[in-house]
Amino acid sequence: MTGHWDLDPSHTRIGFSTRHAMISRIRGAFNEVSGWADIAEDVADSSATVIMQAGSVDTRNTGRDQHLCSEDFFNIGEFPEISFVSSAIDEVDENSYVVTGDLTIKDVTKSVSVPLELLGIDSDPFGNLRAGLEGSRRIDRRDWGMEWNTPLDSGGVLVGEKITLEFEMSLIKETKTAAEAEED
């Protein structure tokens, strides 16, 4: 598993879900994601970065997506990217990891720990070595300055404050030719 791995955006979903009107669940994802992981022999020396283009948010509702891009939520005019940069990666069990890092949304950065399960490593039909990882983590959107809401007559609110972040990632290991390795 050691080496440099690039996130495969066409086989990766970085998404979220929350309650809507306190009775249903809304799901969304970011259609433009990038990232990488540098995995060291000692996993504790590894690092990872994931970047999402906030304006690529997709909840299958254009009006809602536009509202999420506004100053009430992501404010993409001023803060076009959402990023997660690891500060620690811990192997907690076989194929189970906790990645702790700084999640930056708008101008707020907070430490978040995300449990991830390594689903497997295998070669695809094109000769790429792939790794699959999945995990999720609940956060409170208000911690990142996203306070907007509308009260309901029933006493609840329109948009849930707890957000479940969802990670379904496919990474491809970087391979170098012998000549490229010598240049390093």
Backbone as CSV, one residue per row, in Angstrom:
resi,resn,N_x,N_y,N_z,CA_x,CA_y,CA_z,C_x,C_y,C_z
1,MET,0.832,-1.198,0.000,0.000,0.000,0.000,0.870,1.253,0.000
2,THR,2.155,1.149,0.297,2.998,2.347,0.350,3.111,2.977,-1.026
3,GLY,3.287,4.296,-1.032,3.453,5.038,-2.271,2.446,6.171,-2.385
4,HIS,2.438,6.778,-3.578,1.553,7.913,-3.857,0.302,7.402,-4.566
5,TRP,-0.856,7.797,-4.075,-2.155,7.397,-4.627,-2.941,8.654,-4.968
6,ASP,-3.546,8.681,-6.155,-4.384,9.803,-6.572,-5.852,9.387,-6.528
7,LEU,-6.681,10.280,-6.043,-8.110,10.051,-6.027,-8.621,9.980,-7.464
8,ASP,-9.418,8.987,-7.775,-10.027,8.866,-9.099,-11.411,9.513,-9.022
9,PRO,-11.553,10.760,-9.526,-12.821,11.470,-9.355,-14.014,10.795,-10.036
10,SER,-13.774,10.042,-11.090,-14.897,9.420,-11.786,-15.420,8.170,-11.065
11,HIS,-14.689,7.706,-10.072,-15.126,6.544,-9.294,-15.165,6.849,-7.792
12,THR,-15.291,8.135,-7.472,-15.303,8.582,-6.086,-16.551,9.411,-5.844
13,ARG,-17.133,9.241,-4.673,-18.260,10.077,-4.263,-17.941,10.650,-2.890
14,ILE,-17.902,11.974,-2.828,-17.794,12.678,-1.551,-19.145,13.370,-1.389
15,GLY,-19.924,12.899,-0.434,-21.280,13.400,-0.320,-21.670,13.723,1.099
16,PHE,-22.948,13.986,1.264,-23.490,14.344,2.566,-24.980,14.045,2.584
17,SER,-25.518,13.966,3.784,-26.962,13.831,3.951,-27.370,14.553,5.221
18,THR,-28.636,14.986,5.244,-29.187,15.658,6.415,-30.704,15.557,6.365
19,ARG,-31.335,15.910,7.442,-32.792,15.901,7.516,-33.359,17.157,6.839
20,HIS,-34.498,16.964,6.172,-35.236,18.067,5.564,-36.633,18.075,6.176
21,ALA,-37.032,19.212,6.698,-38.338,19.382,7.338,-38.547,18.360,8.463
22,MET,-37.479,17.845,8.984,-37.470,16.919,10.117,-38.096,15.559,9.799
23,ILE,-38.520,15.323,8.545,-39.212,14.077,8.237,-38.585,13.285,7.101
24,SER,-37.706,13.879,6.320,-37.090,13.146,5.210,-35.599,13.434,5.181
25,ARG,-34.888,12.684,4.375,-33.436,12.844,4.269,-33.099,13.359,2.878
26,ILE,-32.250,14.363,2.835,-31.745,14.926,1.583,-30.300,14.491,1.438
27,ARG,-29.937,14.064,0.229,-28.557,13.656,-0.050,-27.978,14.545,-1.142
28,GLY,-26.691,14.742,-1.053,-25.998,15.508,-2.078,-24.570,15.021,-2.208
29,ALA,-23.898,15.529,-3.213,-22.495,15.171,-3.437,-21.822,16.316,-4.176
30,PHE,-20.496,16.267,-4.188,-19.699,17.226,-4.942,-19.206,16.521,-6.196
31,ASN,-19.531,17.079,-7.355,-19.178,16.433,-8.625,-17.731,16.667,-9.039
32,GLU,-17.078,17.664,-8.466,-15.677,17.942,-8.789,-14.834,17.768,-7.526
33,VAL,-14.113,16.653,-7.477,-13.255,16.350,-6.337,-11.868,15.965,-6.842
34,SER,-10.885,16.235,-6.016,-9.517,15.802,-6.306,-8.854,15.481,-4.982
35,GLY,-7.732,14.817,-5.065,-7.024,14.506,-3.838,-5.971,13.450,-4.048
36,TRP,-5.249,13.181,-2.982,-4.158,12.223,-3.041,-3.829,11.752,-1.632
37,ALA,-3.115,10.659,-1.590,-2.619,10.133,-0.318,-1.197,9.646,-0.545
38,ASP,-0.323,9.998,0.354,1.044,9.487,0.355,1.150,8.553,1.550
39,ILE,1.244,7.258,1.255,1.233,6.242,2.305,2.666,5.772,2.563
40,ALA,3.099,5.951,3.802,4.456,5.578,4.218,4.458,4.161,4.790
41,GLU,5.643,3.599,4.906,5.788,2.267,5.508,5.147,2.248,6.896
42,ASP,5.419,3.288,7.683,4.753,3.481,8.973,3.538,4.369,8.695
43,VAL,2.333,3.817,8.792,1.110,4.532,8.431,1.024,5.890,9.137
44,ALA,1.568,5.997,10.330,1.523,7.250,11.080,2.263,8.375,10.360
45,ASP,3.164,8.043,9.454,3.917,9.050,8.693,3.236,9.389,7.370
46,SER,2.043,8.896,7.147,1.313,9.105,5.898,0.546,10.422,5.929
47,SER,0.078,10.855,4.748,-0.723,12.078,4.661,-1.731,11.941,3.534
48,ALA,-2.796,12.751,3.630,-3.836,12.726,2.606,-4.483,14.102,2.504
49,THR,-4.950,14.423,1.309,-5.641,15.680,1.042,-6.809,15.403,0.106
50,VAL,-7.956,16.009,0.402,-9.128,15.934,-0.471,-9.637,17.364,-0.663
51,ILE,-9.910,17.720,-1.926,-10.408,19.053,-2.257,-11.695,18.899,-3.060
52,MET,-12.724,19.616,-2.638,-14.002,19.615,-3.336,-14.283,21.021,-3.837
53,GLN,-14.739,21.143,-5.060,-15.184,22.432,-5.578,-16.605,22.645,-5.053
54,ALA,-16.774,23.628,-4.167,-18.066,23.831,-3.502,-19.180,24.083,-4.514
55,GLY,-18.875,24.753,-5.608,-19.884,25.048,-6.616,-20.359,23.844,-7.397
56,SER,-19.712,22.699,-7.198,-20.126,21.477,-7.894,-21.135,20.680,-7.079
57,VAL,-21.657,21.276,-6.000,-22.624,20.592,-5.144,-23.840,20.196,-5.975
58,ASP,-24.314,18.979,-5.750,-25.426,18.444,-6.543,-26.370,17.676,-5.624
59,THR,-27.559,18.243,-5.409,-28.582,17.580,-4.599,-29.781,17.170,-5.453
60,ARG,-29.630,17.249,-6.761,-30.674,16.931,-7.737,-31.821,17.940,-7.689
61,ASN,-31.526,19.162,-7.198,-32.512,20.231,-7.168,-31.759,21.537,-7.412
62,THR,-31.950,22.136,-8.579,-31.175,23.323,-8.966,-31.338,24.471,-7.974
63,GLY,-32.558,24.729,-7.538,-32.775,25.825,-6.589,-32.056,25.604,-5.279
64,ARG,-32.098,24.377,-4.775,-31.400,24.059,-3.522,-29.892,24.180,-3.716
65,ASP,-29.393,23.694,-4.860,-27.952,23.784,-5.127,-27.500,25.241,-5.181
66,GLN,-28.288,26.098,-5.810,-27.946,27.524,-5.869,-27.943,28.130,-4.472
67,HIS,-28.914,27.727,-3.641,-28.942,28.237,-2.266,-27.716,27.764,-1.482
68,LEU,-27.323,26.499,-1.667,-26.131,25.997,-0.980,-24.878,26.759,-1.414
69,CYS,-24.830,27.234,-2.650,-23.675,27.980,-3.151,-23.663,29.432,-2.663
70,SER,-24.788,29.903,-2.121,-24.915,31.305,-1.707,-24.179,31.575,-0.393
71,GLU,-24.232,32.833,0.026,-23.593,33.243,1.278,-24.205,32.555,2.498
72,ASP,-25.441,32.056,2.379,-26.074,31.362,3.508,-25.331,30.080,3.877
73,PHE,-24.664,29.470,2.881,-23.982,28.202,3.125,-22.518,28.294,2.683
74,PHE,-22.170,27.828,1.478,-20.771,27.716,1.063,-20.135,29.026,0.607
75,ASN,-20.928,29.996,0.177,-20.403,31.285,-0.287,-19.283,31.078,-1.313
76,ILE,-19.613,30.415,-2.424,-18.592,30.014,-3.403,-17.912,31.187,-4.084
77,GLY,-18.540,32.364,-4.085,-17.887,33.535,-4.672,-16.614,33.904,-3.937
78,GLU,-16.603,33.697,-2.655,-15.436,34.007,-1.824,-14.621,32.769,-1.450
79,PHE,-15.297,31.615,-1.333,-14.640,30.386,-0.874,-14.995,29.234,-1.812
80,PRO,-14.341,29.141,-2.974,-14.731,28.151,-3.976,-14.388,26.701,-3.620
81,GLU,-13.488,26.496,-2.659,-13.067,25.126,-2.340,-13.376,24.761,-0.898
82,ILE,-13.660,23.487,-0.705,-13.742,22.871,0.615,-12.578,21.889,0.663
83,SER,-11.807,21.899,1.732,-10.634,21.020,1.771,-10.547,20.255,3.082
84,PHE,-9.924,19.100,2.972,-9.581,18.287,4.136,-8.118,17.911,3.986
85,VAL,-7.298,18.289,4.956,-5.862,17.992,4.943,-5.538,17.229,6.224
86,SER,-5.036,16.009,6.055,-4.801,15.156,7.219,-3.673,15.686,8.091
87,SER,-3.799,15.403,9.385,-2.730,15.691,10.343,-2.249,14.403,10.995
88,ALA,-3.076,13.340,10.912,-2.701,12.043,11.479,-3.526,10.950,10.806
89,ILE,-2.869,9.825,10.563,-3.557,8.644,10.067,-3.172,7.495,10.981
90,ASP,-4.191,6.868,11.569,-3.957,5.784,12.515,-4.644,4.519,12.028
91,GLU,-3.917,3.407,12.061,-4.526,2.109,11.777,-5.077,1.595,13.102
92,VAL,-6.399,1.429,13.173,-7.027,1.031,14.429,-7.374,-0.453,14.463
93,ASP,-7.399,-1.080,13.314,-7.665,-2.499,13.200,-7.280,-2.886,11.780
94,GLU,-7.298,-4.172,11.490,-6.966,-4.590,10.134,-7.953,-3.967,9.155
95,ASN,-7.424,-3.224,8.191,-8.203,-2.534,7.157,-9.100,-1.424,7.698
96,SER,-8.867,-0.964,8.920,-9.649,0.121,9.515,-8.704,1.232,9.962
97,TYR,-9.044,2.444,9.559,-8.184,3.598,9.828,-9.027,4.750,10.358
98,VAL,-8.382,5.634,11.081,-8.981,6.907,11.451,-8.055,7.979,10.908
99,VAL,-8.621,8.822,10.042,-7.859,9.920,9.450,-8.336,11.201,10.112
100,THR,-7.436,11.864,10.802,-7.738,13.128,11.477,-7.096,14.243,10.665
101,GLY,-7.829,15.332,10.525,-7.276,16.447,9.770,-8.120,17.690,9.891
102,ASP,-7.698,18.705,9.150,-8.368,19.995,9.160,-9.360,20.064,8.014
103,LEU,-10.647,20.218,8.366,-11.703,20.422,7.388,-11.967,21.918,7.318
104,THR,-11.780,22.484,6.120,-11.998,23.915,5.928,-13.200,24.115,5.016
105,ILE,-14.201,24.788,5.563,-15.384,25.192,4.816,-15.521,26.688,5.033
106,LYS,-15.619,27.425,3.935,-15.604,28.882,3.982,-14.296,29.302,4.672
107,ASP,-14.373,30.156,5.657,-13.160,30.622,6.321,-12.974,29.985,7.692
108,VAL,-13.588,28.815,7.893,-13.510,28.134,9.185,-12.813,26.789,9.007
109,THR,-11.804,26.553,9.842,-11.079,25.287,9.832,-11.222,24.630,11.198
110,LYS,-11.664,23.377,11.176,-11.819,22.616,12.420,-11.266,21.216,12.203
111,SER,-10.762,20.637,13.281,-10.245,19.277,13.229,-11.404,18.284,13.239
112,VAL,-11.304,17.286,12.343,-12.322,16.245,12.225,-11.603,14.907,12.086
113,SER,-12.126,13.874,12.720,-11.607,12.515,12.561,-12.621,11.689,11.781
114,VAL,-12.134,11.027,10.733,-13.011,10.250,9.854,-12.573,8.789,9.890
115,PRO,-13.446,7.881,10.341,-13.116,6.456,10.271,-13.287,5.975,8.824
116,LEU,-12.292,5.263,8.316,-12.335,4.732,6.957,-12.030,3.240,6.969
117,GLU,-12.741,2.508,6.143,-12.489,1.087,5.975,-11.871,0.863,4.607
118,LEU,-10.743,0.153,4.576,-10.120,-0.246,3.315,-10.897,-1.443,2.797
119,LEU,-11.596,-1.266,1.675,-12.426,-2.338,1.121,-11.599,-3.353,0.342
120,GLY,-10.449,-2.903,-0.151,-9.587,-3.811,-0.888,-8.643,-3.071,-1.801
121,ILE,-7.661,-3.820,-2.306,-6.692,-3.321,-3.282,-6.637,-4.356,-4.387
122,ASP,-6.768,-3.889,-5.632,-6.747,-4.829,-6.753,-6.393,-4.076,-8.031
123,SER,-5.953,-4.811,-9.027,-5.647,-4.230,-10.331,-6.911,-4.188,-11.171
124,ASP,-7.091,-3.077,-11.894,-8.227,-2.983,-12.795,-7.817,-3.509,-14.177
125,PRO,-8.732,-3.617,-15.135,-8.416,-4.172,-16.453,-7.395,-3.350,-17.252
126,PHE,-7.115,-2.133,-16.792,-6.181,-1.257,-17.498,-4.796,-1.259,-16.880
127,GLY,-4.581,-2.123,-15.889,-3.272,-2.242,-15.261,-3.043,-1.299,-14.095
128,ASN,-4.073,-0.547,-13.693,-3.945,0.356,-12.550,-4.168,-0.409,-11.255
129,LEU,-3.341,-0.127,-10.263,-3.567,-0.675,-8.930,-4.506,0.285,-8.206
130,ARG,-5.645,-0.227,-7.758,-6.680,0.586,-7.130,-6.880,0.187,-5.685
131,ALA,-7.257,1.178,-4.875,-7.662,0.939,-3.489,-9.033,1.569,-3.294
132,GLY,-9.908,0.878,-2.585,-11.235,1.396,-2.278,-11.380,1.631,-0.788
133,LEU,-11.900,2.796,-0.428,-12.099,3.173,0.965,-13.497,3.754,1.135
134,GLU,-14.117,3.470,2.274,-15.419,4.046,2.596,-15.449,4.468,4.051
135,GLY,-16.244,5.500,4.321,-16.433,5.935,5.693,-17.434,7.060,5.768
136,SER,-17.800,7.422,6.987,-18.707,8.544,7.192,-18.428,9.177,8.546
137,ARG,-18.906,10.404,8.680,-18.702,11.145,9.929,-19.776,12.217,10.043
138,ARG,-20.402,12.341,11.205,-21.381,13.407,11.434,-20.693,14.650,11.956
139,ILE,-21.128,15.793,11.440,-20.646,17.089,11.930,-21.854,18.000,12.135
140,ASP,-21.648,19.080,12.831,-22.668,20.108,13.001,-22.287,21.260,12.079
141,ARG,-23.110,21.543,11.084,-22.781,22.558,10.079,-22.599,23.942,10.693
142,ARG,-23.226,24.179,11.837,-23.090,25.482,12.500,-21.658,25.735,12.955
143,ASP,-20.887,24.669,13.207,-19.480,24.832,13.592,-18.662,25.490,12.488
144,TRP,-19.156,25.449,11.250,-18.477,26.054,10.108,-19.221,27.303,9.635
145,GLY,-20.026,27.896,10.509,-20.687,29.163,10.204,-21.880,29.064,9.277
146,MET,-22.427,27.875,9.103,-23.606,27.720,8.247,-24.837,27.640,9.143
147,GLU,-25.351,28.812,9.494,-26.419,28.940,10.477,-27.812,29.002,9.868
148,TRP,-27.945,29.275,8.568,-29.242,29.532,7.961,-30.232,28.414,8.251
149,ASN,-31.468,28.813,8.545,-32.534,27.841,8.730,-33.870,28.560,8.719
150,THR,-34.940,27.811,8.654,-36.297,28.339,8.716,-37.086,27.489,9.699
151,PRO,-37.713,28.131,10.684,-38.506,27.348,11.647,-39.776,26.816,10.986
152,LEU,-40.211,25.663,11.445,-41.450,25.048,10.967,-42.555,25.258,12.002
153,ASP,-43.783,25.240,11.557,-44.928,25.401,12.469,-44.943,24.331,13.556
154,SER,-44.387,23.147,13.243,-44.370,22.044,14.206,-43.334,22.225,15.309
155,GLY,-42.504,23.256,15.181,-41.467,23.497,16.181,-40.082,23.066,15.741
156,GLY,-39.975,22.338,14.641,-38.674,21.923,14.113,-38.107,22.980,13.173
157,VAL,-37.121,22.582,12.406,-36.501,23.485,11.432,-36.475,22.805,10.067
158,LEU,-36.338,23.608,9.025,-36.372,23.093,7.663,-35.161,22.228,7.336
159,VAL,-33.959,22.676,7.746,-32.718,21.975,7.390,-32.050,21.458,8.660
160,GLY,-31.736,20.177,8.676,-31.059,19.595,9.830,-29.703,20.247,10.075
161,GLU,-29.331,20.350,11.337,-28.040,20.943,11.686,-26.923,19.903,11.663
162,LYS,-27.274,18.645,11.886,-26.285,17.561,11.826,-26.195,17.067,10.391
163,ILE,-24.987,17.018,9.884,-24.713,16.593,8.511,-23.851,15.344,8.580
164,THR,-24.221,14.313,7.835,-23.383,13.125,7.733,-22.544,13.246,6.467
165,LEU,-21.239,13.314,6.648,-20.315,13.323,5.511,-20.112,11.887,5.072
166,GLU,-20.117,11.644,3.762,-20.026,10.291,3.218,-18.859,10.208,2.237
167,PHE,-17.983,9.245,2.468,-16.788,9.082,1.644,-16.808,7.705,0.989
168,GLU,-16.841,7.667,-0.320,-16.710,6.438,-1.102,-15.621,6.731,-2.122
169,MET,-14.414,6.262,-1.855,-13.259,6.708,-2.630,-12.545,5.567,-3.333
170,SER,-12.135,5.860,-4.548,-11.289,4.961,-5.322,-10.000,5.706,-5.605
171,LEU,-8.882,5.091,-5.237,-7.579,5.708,-5.463,-6.759,4.840,-6.405
172,ILE,-5.944,5.488,-7.205,-5.071,4.787,-8.148,-3.633,5.052,-7.744
173,LYS,-2.857,3.980,-7.636,-1.450,4.121,-7.243,-0.640,4.659,-8.407
174,GLU,0.184,5.646,-8.090,1.081,6.211,-9.096,2.182,5.206,-9.386
175,THR,2.424,4.967,-10.662,3.524,4.087,-11.053,4.527,4.891,-11.848
176,LYS,5.770,4.652,-11.594,6.843,5.344,-12.293,7.666,4.347,-13.072
177,THR,8.138,4.792,-14.203,9.064,3.961,-14.955,10.420,3.996,-14.262
178,ALA,11.310,3.103,-14.582,12.647,3.065,-13.971,13.376,4.391,-14.192
179,ALA,13.243,4.951,-15.394,13.903,6.241,-15.702,13.365,7.367,-14.844
180,GLU,12.029,7.394,-14.626,11.439,8.426,-13.792,11.883,8.266,-12.351
181,ALA,11.973,7.053,-11.868,12.405,6.807,-10.495,13.843,7.274,-10.287
182,GLU,14.714,7.079,-11.296,16.106,7.528,-11.185,16.211,9.023,-11.118
183,GLU,15.311,9.748,-11.813,15.332,11.206,-11.808,14.998,11.765,-10.432
184,ASP,14.234,11.014,-9.652,13.854,11.468,-8.301,15.037,11.351,-7.431
